Amino acid sequence: MSGLDPEKTMQFLFSLRSRGVTDARVLAAMEQVDRGLFVKGLFAERAYDDTPLPIACGQTISQPSVVGLMTQALKVRPRDTVLEIGTGSGYQAAILSKLARRVYTVERHKRLVRETGDLFRALGMTNVTAMLSDGSFGLPEQAPFDRIIVTAAAEDPPGPLLAQLKIGGIMVLPVGQSDAVQTLIRVTRTEDGLDYDELLPVRFVPLLEGLGKDEA
Ligand code: SAH
């Protein structure tokens, strides 16, 4: 993490490991992406704490250990094309960009799409594209995907996303009511159907319909 002192980096990695993020590729990707660049203003000094923080448009950047556990559960391979629903700050997508060949991330708030697109360009991350759209419908023009990650909670896995998963493909997403503790699940598409694993309790903002009414 450029600009960050080695001791803070060590602490950040230690807290990830102590919460179960043990995959060496995931830890290396998280070491390379400076979370401080994705948290702005007042909360920037808490960027390396294992806590979710507020970002623009009333949204949140997820807790680093949850980002790590979700990325680990997704089992991303170097040649994969990955779809993320819920760009937010762009932090999760930036980590995925270090692990996959191509990353598409969709977001319903125009301002977040613009800001993260600018950040990806400034960081020279050329294999990740942020797009404005309602992610409940996936991204049909780029489907099917090897991996799909949803970083906002729906009551059930959205049908269009399941349909855009390749055979052998994996989707990781929180399911449950938006105002309660949700369950992170992993869905694997097999030759004959879908397998479901329950992973851990989580709390995400809701997956909402339509585009946001943006202030800018
Ligand atoms: N992955 C983000 C965290 C995102 S918070 C990060 O690393 O920072 C969840 C995001 O999902 C919010 O920005 C919210 O606006 C977005 N979102 C909610 N419903 C959506 C939908 N239907 N389509 C696209 N984005 C959605």
Residues whose N, C-alpha, C, O or C-beta is under 5 A from the ligand:
A	BS01	SAH	Q59 T60 I61 S62 I85 G86 T87 G88 S89 G90 Y91 Q92 V106 E107 R108 H109 S133 D134 G135 S136 T151 A152 V205 P206 L207 L208 E209 G210
